Amino acid sequence: MSPDSPRIVVTRALPPAALEPLHSVGQVWVSPHDRPLSVAELHQAVDGASAIISMLNDKIDDDVLDAAGPNLRIVANTAVGYDNLDVPAITHRGVLATNTPGVLVDATADLTMALLLDVTRRVSEGDRLVRSGAAWSWDISFMLGSGLQGKQLGIIGMGHIGQAVAARAAAFGMDVAHHSRRPVEAGGSRRLPLDELLATSDVVSLHCPLTAQTRHLIDAEALRSMKGSAYLVNTARGPIVDEAALAAALAGGEIAGAALDVYENEPEVHDGLRALPNVVLAPHLGSATVETRTRMAELAVENVVATLLGKDAPTPISVPST
């Protein structure tokens, strides 16, 4: 490879087989660290890059773009969400921004249902009890949870993942309602105003992107408007929920429970949530299947290879108009 060939920066290790096509179009640098790069390390790493393959915990802003310099042609985010990218700043410089949509729909929808079942049937709570060695015995009222049949699932954000969750919930006998910014063709699901969805749903599941409008969408007021018997599930983005307000609402019995895969200041979790028995906490596993994570890496690489060869990238980010 010529010293003048494009420099490709991968901010965290990806499956080697997925990265292989990069070697035919440029010089590839992969972070040797099994952790997110610090700001200083990221700035140093991207110096002179023509392409950056970023992870969801890399903040790509004006400072990173300045550090990269004028050769940068693409930022390929290995995630469906792109709240870590300053897309206007990237595109203003004539740089392409891409993501990996579509490939993680089923994995994330499956995990949503796993969390929903876990928290409503107290599976993790029961697991902790058994592992603790505490005495227990079956009786008619022991560790009662909540059934799903005939209950309303309220989905906030009826995109591809929301629709996949709706289909799964219907198979469990749930009635589905949704709130979305635009009308969505979702057979069997009723579109409701947000306040009505919160007030009437037995489970509220979040599938909207993180934007200025959705940050702390679920705050103290929203939680107070939910049923005391209701559950909250979040597999979208952590800052959509005000964690301090959620911890207070759960401790005060304002809602019955919560299941979270994402956190406001990830990987940190509000201490009040850790202490509660009616909370299920997962470490951002929404896309965590071998098949899905591999395909995400492959798609990010495909976006880079196409761009560096002067072709159209498969999945450029298209920011919806407000």
Summary of the structure (lengths in Angstrom):
residues: 322
radius of gyration: 21.5
end to end distance: 44.4
largest distance: 73.2
contacts: 1040
relative contact order: 0.14
helix: 36%
strand: 17%
